[in-house]
Amino acid sequence: MLATRILQDGHWLRASAGVTAALLWLAGFILGGTAALGLPGLVTAPATAVVCIVVAISLLDAMAGTTAWFGFALVALVTGNVNTLFDVRTLLGLGVIFVALPSIGSKFRPFTRAAVRRGDSAFLDRLGDYVIMPVLLAYTASTAYTALNGLSGLEMVLDADASTLLVVVLVAAYLRLLGEDVARVWYPLRSAEVRIPLPTGPGATARMGSVAIRAGLFLLVAAPFFGLGWRTWLMVGLVTFVPVLGLAEDRFPNLAVVHRFFPRGLLRFVVMMFATAWFGRFVLSVADNPVDARPLAVFMLLPGVLVGMIDLVGREGGEWQDSYPKRIAGLAVWLLAVAVLSGRIAV
């Protein structure tokens, strides 16, 4: 499923440039491998300029970012620079930055809209894609980039580096949106031919494997901070609790009224920013010092678990019809999100 999504991501580029689009994959592999040659005996993030280039080509075609990560990881392994769990975690963090940003962006708003629609509604939908997604994706990318410091145990990413990546992602996302629209208009038949159909949904075995991988990755990241005691295993259990229940979601009732009124999309993103910030301050206020706060970290997962359980019983139904008041409210929510992300409003 993941491989199919990565391959499909660059369909607009293949429709526009034909087989020469695959040269971007080769360029990514060479760039990633070359960047790993200069590692100082351990895995560190490449120079900011290299990261920016890889992220930019990844946003044009996720497969190019994937080959760049494979090239980087392969050279790091062959040269013996992967020696500790910190190195492994740094590699995984770079994988998110190099590979996952197109998928993350498409969760905010679609890069492309396959069906050609006419009228004000279609225009406003596409305008929303241009206005909302690049901004949220840029801030997400810069945050993920600075998170490499915590994963690696090193101070390898400065605030200025994260700001530079933010601008690069913003520009690359707009170029991708424009490229998608141009390919759809200029090469409609070729765009349809090169699109790889996505599977209708993963099977039970694949979903169970996904839950197991998620648990393993969380354990890999959390263990150095919390050890392998009961606290870490409880956190792993909370992280996988809702996904495990989701394996049997058909056994749970579906309440359309819950799906209708529980925040989704951008509204949920903003609500959760405020809710988790408030809850985090409350949890930390219980502790007298940072040492006491460590055992309380497990409680920070509870809001996400609660949201997941609500989604489990409010899976579909009760959709709101598009209207101008709804769109105006959506614009207000987006402005609030930008204000929070840019630090204009403190949460």
N, C-alpha and C positions, 0 to 999 in steps of 0.2 A: 504493500500500500504506500509506504513512504517513498520507495524507489519510483513508483509510478508517478507520484505527485512531483518528485524532483524532475523526472524526465518530461513531464507535461509542462512544467513551468516555463520552459523556453520555447514553447510552440510558436509564439508570435515572432521570435527571432528567426526560427527556421522557415517560417512562412515568408519572411522578408528577405533573408539572405541565403536561403537554401542550405546546401551541405556545408558551405563555408562557415556557417554558424558554429559548427563543431570545433573550429579553430580556437574559439574562446575556451573550450574545455581544455585543450592542450596548453593554451597560455596559462590557465589557472594552475594546472599541474606543475608546469615549469616554475611559475612564480612561487608556489607554495614550497616546492622542493628546494629551490634556491634560497628562500628565506630561512629554511631550517638548517642550512649548512653552517650558518654562523652562530648557532646556539652555543652558549658558554658552559657546556657540560651538563646542562639541565634544560628543561623546556620553559621558554619564556615567550611572550608575545613578540611577533616581529615588529620592526619599526612601524610607527604610525602610518607612514606613507604607504607601506606595503599592505597593512590592514585595510586602509581606505580603498586602495585599488582592488583588492580581493572582494571587499564588501560591495563595491560599485559594480563589478562584473557579475557578482552573485545575484544582485538585484535585477540585472538584465536577464540572467539565466542561472537558476539555482544549481544546475549541473556544473557550471564553471566554478562556483564556490565549493562544491563538493569535491571536484578534482583537485582544487587548491588545497583543501584540508587533507585529502588523501596523500598528496605529494609531501606536504609538511609533516604529517604523521609518519609516513614511510621513512623519510630521511632521518627523522628524529629517532626512530626505532633502530634503524640500521647503524647509525653513528653512536648508539649507546647512550643517548641523552635522556632516555626514559628510565629513571631509576627508582623513583619514589611515587607514592600516591599523589603527592602534590603535582608531579609531572603529568600523571594520568588525568587529574582533575583539570589542569590547565589545558590539556589537549581537548577535553570534552567541552570546556568553556569556549575555546576557539572554534570548535565544531558548531556550536550554537551561533556564533557571530558570522562564520563563513557560510553556513548552510541554511540555517533556519529562518533568517530574516524575511525572505519572500513568503514563507508560510505564515509567519507571524503577521505580516502586513495584510495578507489576504483574509486573516481572521478579523481584522478591523473593518476593512472594506475591500471589495474585489478589485484586483488589478485590471481585470477584463470582464465584460458582460457579453456573454456569447450570443444572447438573443438581441437582435436589433429591434429596438422599440422607438416609437416616435412620440412626440408630444411633450408637454411641460413636465410630466411626471418622470419620464426617462431622462430629460435634461437635468432636472434637479437631483436625481439619483446619481448621475455621473458627476455632477458638480460636487456633490457630497463626497464622492470618492477622492476627488482632487483636493478638497479642502481638509478632510479629516485624516485620511490614512497616512500621508507622508509625515505629517507633524507627529502623530502618535508613534509611528514606527521609528522616527529619528530619535525621539526621547528614549524609547525602549532600547534601541541599539546602543546609545551612549551609556545607559545604565548597565546593560550587559557587559559592555567593554570595561567599565570600572570594576565590575564584579570579578574580573580576572585577578585583581589584587587579593581578594579574599580566598579564591580558589587556589592560588599559587603560593600564598604566604609571602609574596614579594610585593614591593611597591613599584610595579612596572608600568602602570597607566596613570598619567597625570590628568588633572581636570582639563587642562588645555587640550590634551589628546582626545578626551571624550567630546569636547566641544567641536573639535575638527571633524570627528567622525559624524557627529550630529548633522553638520552642514552637508557632508558628503552624502549621507543617507537621504537627506531631504531632497537634494538635487537629483540623485539617482532614481529615487522613487517617482519624481515628476517625469523624468525621461522615460521611465518604464511605462507609466500611464499613457504618455503621448505615443510611444511606440506601439503599445497595444491598440490604441484607437486607429492609428495610421494603418497597421496591418489588417485590422478588421475591415476598414473602408477600401483600401487599395487591393488587398489580396483575400477577398472573402472565401473563395473556393479553396485556395491553398491553405488558409487558416483552418478550415474545417477538416481538410484531408490530413494535416499533420498533427492535429489534436489527438492525444492519447486518451481514450475513455478511462475514467476512474472506476474502480470496482464499486459495486453498490454498497458494500460494507464488509469489514473484516469478519471472518468466521470466528467461532468460539475459541479455537486454539490460538489464533492470532491475537485476539483480545486478551486472553489469559497471559500470553507471552508479553504483551505490551505492559500489563500490570506488573509482571515480574521484573521486567527491565526498569520500569519506573521505580520500583522498590529498591532494586540494586543500585541505581544511580543515586537515589536519595541517601542510601546507606553509605555509599562511597564519599559523598560530600559531607554528610553529618558526622561520621565516625571520628574524624580528626578533631572536631570541636567538642563532641560530647562523649567520646569513647564508645564502647560497645555494651554499655550497661542497659538497664531497663528503660531509661529515658529515651535512648536512641531507638530502641525497638518499639516503644510506644509511638514515637513520631513516625516511624515507618508504617506502623499499623494505621495511624490516622491518615497518612498520605494515600494509602491504598484502600482504605475502608470503602469510600464511595465508588471507586472504580470496580471493586470486587462486587458490590451490590449491583452495579450497572451491568454486570454480566447476566443478571437475571431481571433486567428492568421490566420485562413484559409481565412479571409477576406482581409488580406494584401498580396501584391505581394511577390513572392519569387524570389530573384535575385541570381542566381547561382554564378555570378561573385563576388558578395559581400561575399558569403560564402567561395569562393575559396581564396580570397586575404586578408580577415580580419583575424587577428591573432586569433588562438584558442589554447586550451590546454596549454602546458608549455610556449609556446611563448607568449601567452596572459598574463599568470601569470607574466612573467618577464616585459613585456611592461607596464602592469598596475602598477607594483611596482614603476617604474620610473615615469610614468605619474601622478600617484596620489601623489607621493612625491613632484614632481615639482608643481603640482596644489595646493597642501596643503601649500607649502612655499609661493606661489603667494597670496593665500587667506589670510594667516597670515600677509603677508607684508602690506596688506591694512589696517590692524588694528594697532593702536599705542600701545595697551596694551592688556593683556589677557581678560579684561572685554569687550573691543570692539570686540575681536575675537569671543566671544560667539555667537553673532547674525549671524556671517558669517559661522557658522558650517554647516548650511543647504546647502551651496554651495559645500561642500565636497562630497555630494551625486550625484552631476551632472555627473561626469565621468561614474559612474555605470549606471545611467539612459541612458546616450548616448550609451554605449555599448549594453545595453539591447534592445534599439530601433533598433540598427543596426542588432542585431541578429534576430530581429523580421522580417526583410525583407531579411535576408540572412540565411534562415533556413537549406538549404541543396543544394547539387549539386556542381559540379566543384571540386571534390576531387583530391588531389595531389597523384600521384602514388608513391609507395615506391621506393626509389633509394638510393644508397650509398651517393651521395651528400646531400640528405635530412637528412639521419641519422647522417652524420658528422655535419651538421648544428644543428641538434637537440642536439648532444653532447655538442657543443659549447654553446648553450643556457642554457643547464643544468648546465654547469660549471659556467656560469655567474650567474645563480640563486643561486647556492651554495655560490659563492663569496659574493653576496649581503646579503643573509640570515646570513652568518657567520660573517659579518661585515668587510670582506676584501675589499669590495668596498662600498663606501657610496652613497646613493641615495638622 
